[in-house]
Amino acid sequence: MPKSLSLSKKKPDVTCHSNPNVSCADCRLNTLCLPISLHIEEIDILDSIVKRGRPLQRSNYLFRANDEFKSVYAVRSGSFKTYTLSASGEEQITGFYLPGEILGMDGLNNDFHSNSAVALETSAICEIPFTRMEEISLTIPALQRRFFQLMSKEIAGDQQLLSLISRNTADERIASFLLSISARNHQRQLSPTSFNLSMSRTELANYLGLTIETTSRVFSRLNKKGLIKVDKKQIEIIDMDNLRKSAAA
């Protein structure tokens, strides 16, 4: 029987890997990118098709809208935003992606990307050619299931954003966003209560359908209430329970 590697039991490395020589088996983010448990041989097969290039600098494009869809990408370190352009040329941010998260699946619909993806800071990715992933998914059912889960998560995220923007107040939107970052950090075994926001206030306002002035006022209000502590882009959640109440008010 092939030997299996339990990804969830590996001791986490608290550093973000931008080193292209770190394999899937050794990466601390593998519990997010990969199925919970794969055989060592299966991880080696997946690792053989993954491309790891040089880090992208802030404002560098990973792909642009209308580029041919060839790959999906796992964020290895840093962060990205995705956006579309309106008919008038205005940018609408559609998502923020953190280490261990997958982006690029917007190209599945018609083989061309509908969004553009830009690095928010110095970032590294793992590129997974989609045709190769389709091939190995036929022999690794767990990988195919994982990809379907990622597609479902992407759809659910889009629906949650639409619901958030259409129904919630500015305070609820920002509180919900901070709780989302907290939960995503917790998944990566990082602090859920103290983190840096790599996006600007303008980008966050754009994503949440708010003005920059309203966004700044809400951060100040949450800070004065003692729910969070704000130091430029550094956020510390002081009162998690009441922040949750603000998100659900």
N, C-alpha and C positions, 0 to 999 in steps of 0.2 A: 504493500500500500504506500502511495507517495507521501512523503513527509509534509506536514502542513505547518504554516507559520501563522501563529495567532497574533494578528496585528495589534489587537487591543491590549495585549499584555506587554508590549515593548516599552521600555523606559523612555519617556519623552525627552527629546533634546530641545531645550527652551529657546535655542537660536533659530532664526529663519534661514533656511538654506538658499543661498544664491550660487553655491558651488555646483557647477554642472556635473561634477564627478560623483555626487551623492546619488545612489540608486533609489528606486522605489522602495525596496525592502528596508533601507536605512533611513528614509526620510520620515521626519516626525509627523508629517501631514498625511501619511498613507491611510490612516483610519478615516479620513474625510474623503480622499480621492477614490480609494479602492473599496471593494466589498470587505466586510468585516474579517473574513478569513479566506485566504487563497492558499493553494499549495505553493511551495517554494518554486517548483518548476513553472507554474502558471505566472508567478510574479516575474520570473526571469524572461518569459515570453513577452509579457507586456513591456517590461523594461527595455527589451531589445528594439522596440519601435518608437519609444519616446525620444524626442529631440529636445536637447537642452542647449540653448544658445546663450549669447552674452546678455547681461542685464540690460533692460531698457531704461533710459533716463526719463525723468519727469517730462511730460508732454509728448513723448515718443508714442507713435501709433503702433498697436499690435496688429490691427487690421482696420480697414475703412469700409464704410457702407458701399455696396456694389462690388466689393472684392469677391472673387470666386471663393466659395466655401471649400476648404480642403482639410481643415483640422479643427479640433477643439483644443482648449488650452486650460491647464490647471495652473493657478497662481501659486508660485513657489515661494516668493517673498514679495513684499510691497503691496500695492493695491492698484486697481484700475477702475475707471468709470466707463460706462457705455452710454451712447447718446444717438439720437436721430435728429435730423433737421426738418423743420416744418417747411411748408411751401414757400414761406417768406424768408427762409434761411435762418430761422431762430433755432437755437440748440435746445433740445429737450432730453434731459438725462434720464436714462431708463434703468440704471442699476449701478451699484458699487460692489466690487468683488475683492475679497480678502484672501489671504493664503489658505490653500486647501480647497478653494471653490473653483468651479468650472465655468468658463465662458466661451462664447463662440457658437452656441447651438442655435442662434438666430438664423444661421445659414442653412439649416436643415430643410426649411420649407421649399426653397426654390434654387438651392445650390449657390446662392449669393448672399452675402451678409447684408442684413437690413440695418444694422447698427454699426457705429464706429467704436473702437475700444482704444482708450488712451491711458497711459501710465500716470498715476497721481503722484508718484515718487519713484525713486530708483527701484525697479521691480524685476523679478525673474519669473519665467514661466516654463512649464513643461508642455511641449507641443505634441499632440497625439494625432497623427494622420488618420482621418476618419475611415478611409477605405481599408487601411490596415487593421483598425480597431474592429470594423465589421467582420473582417476575415477571422481574427482570433476569437471574436465573440461566439462564433459558431462552435468552437471547441472548448470555450470557457463560459458555460451558462451563467455563472455568478457575475461575470463582467457584463454580460448582456442585461441581466436584471438590474445591475447597478446603473447602467446607462439609462434604462427606462425610469428608474427612480429619480435620476438627475433631471430628466425631461419633465417629469411630473412636478418636481420641486420648482423648476423654472416657471411652469404654468401657474402654480399656486402662488409664487412670488409676485407675478404680474397681476393676478387677481387681487391679492392683498393690497398692493400699491394702489390700484384703482379704487378699492373700497376705502382705503385710508384717506385718499385725496378727496373723494366725493362726499364723505360723511363726517369726517372728524374735524374738530377745531384745530387751530394752530398748535395749542399746547399738547393736545392728544397726538398729533402727528409727530412732533419732535420727541415727546416722551416715548412713543412707540419705536421711533427710529433708534434712540439711545438704548432701549431695551433689546432691540434686535442686534445691535453691535455687541452689547454685553453677552447675549446668548451665543453669538458666533465666536466671540473670544473664548468663552467657556468651552466650546467644542474643541478649540485648538489648544486647550489647556493653558490659556493665558488668563490674566486677571479679568474677571467680569465687571469689576467696579472701577478700574483705573485704566484708561486707554487714550490714545491719541487719534483724533479724527484727521485723516489724511486729506479729506476734501475741504474746500473752502466753504465759508458760510454762504457765498453766492451759489455754489454748486449744490449745497444741501437745500437751499431755498428752492432752486430750480427743480430738484428731484421731488420735493414735497408739495410743489405747487403753491409756494408762499413768496412773499417779497422778502428781500434781504432785511428791510427794516423790521418786519414782523418777526422774522427768525431771530434777530438780535434781541428784540424785546422779550421773546419767550425764553431764551437762554438766560437773560438777566433775571426774569421773573422766577424761573426754576432755581436759580442760584440764590436769590433773596429768600425764597421759601425754605432753603436748606436741603433741597432734594439732591442738588448736584453742586459741585465746585468747579468753576470754569477758570482756566488759565490759558488764554489764547485757544489753541487747538486741543489742549490737554483737558480731559474730562474725568472727574471723579464722582461716582455715584455715592452719595452720602446716605440717602434714605430710599432703599430699593422698594419697600412696600408702598410708600406714598407715591413714588414715581410710577409704579404699576397702576395705582388708582388714578393718577393723572392721565395715563394712557387709555384707561377704560371709562373715563368720566362721561 
